[in-house]
Amino acid sequence: MNYNKTRRSLNTTDILKLCSILFPKRTKNILDKIIICDKKILKLTEKLSMQYKLEIIQEIEEIRAENNSNWMELIRLAFEHAPDEAKVIMSRVHKSDEQITNLFGELSKCLEK
């Protein structure tokens, strides 16, 4: 599973490289937003580990949704301006996602027992 995570990170890095080449300033602005969201999520998950509250989970969910929008903006940029390269990268992302889904299925079956 660590191999899949590494491969998925490489795919993300490829999107970032592509967008950075095409639109360095715009990509930096999006990455700054992602970093801010990630820091908020880290603080909230730390709180959650100390005390269980549904409000914290809701807040994490909202920030993750915002962060997903930021990542999708990078993918949109890549497809709009370098569609052939973006297709190759997203094909690899899809393959990794498929493997992760299968592993979650296996894990779920183990938990049923």
HELIX and SHEET records of a PDB file:
HELIX    1   1 ASN A    2  LEU A   22  1                                  21    
HELIX    2   2 PRO A   24  MET A   50  1                                  27    
HELIX    3   3 LEU A   54  HIS A   81  1                                  28    
HELIX    4   4 PRO A   83  GLU A  112  1                                  30    
END                                                                             
